[in-house]
Amino acid sequence: MSDLKRLLRRTFSAVLLFFQSPALACAMNPYLIWMIPPFGAYVLLVSPWSPFLWFEETRWLVMRNITIPYVAIVGRILALLGVTVFLLSFIQFLRHRRKGLITRGLYSVVRHPQYFGLIVGVFGFSLMNLRPASLIMWITLVFGYVLLADNEERDLEKKYGEKFLLYRQKVPFIFPVQTPKFIKQAVRFPKSKTRRYLAVLCIYITTLSLVMILCYVSIPEPPPVFRSS
């Protein structure tokens, strides 16, 4: 069974080679393999061969630019910050992975600093060329990494037991802020894996729909010279 999973993972990473160069490293390094699917989707859907461009009804998602003063500068800063956090946390992971559960360094700030770095970095890249498609795919990336992290934590809980549960109580999930208690009490995800993922999917679809409606209403159409025939 483990051999089959390994084969599927490497096959999937090979497919992603067509969409982004980091997949090459992931194909060779199993520690990276599960990080790239959300990022691969982001690269695909904001690229020149984006499926959004195939249909007139969705072409505006790629063609309309969102113009905000100085947002590109903020994007560069966030992109640099995100890449730095990812690299530092990944180096730390490689150095301490054989010593058990990692709870120090950046892992004492958030439980998944590599995902946090990728989310911040890609958000920065999105701001540098801001379009509705960029926002949509960044939201997709965030939800993708939330699901990946949640799946990882189930494995960590089985492996480390009480030690991981104590660590989870003290350190935030992906973003370096603790969820307020009233939100934890009001919003409780089901323990069933299937129902949990369905709940996340419903939140994702609702968020995506609201963002698309807001973009469509508030962002003007590009001049005719920039429209695709």
Secondary structure by P-SEA (a helix, b strand, c coil): caaaaaaaaaaaaaaacccccaaaaaaaccccccccaaaaaaaaaacccccccccccccccccbbbbbcaaaaaaaaaaaaaaaaaaaaaaaaaacccccccccccccccccaaaaaaaaaaaaaaaacccaaaaaaaaaaaaaaaaaaaaaaaaaaaacaaaaaaaaacccccccccccaaaaaaccccccaaaaaaaaaaaaaaaaaaaaaaaaacccccccccccc
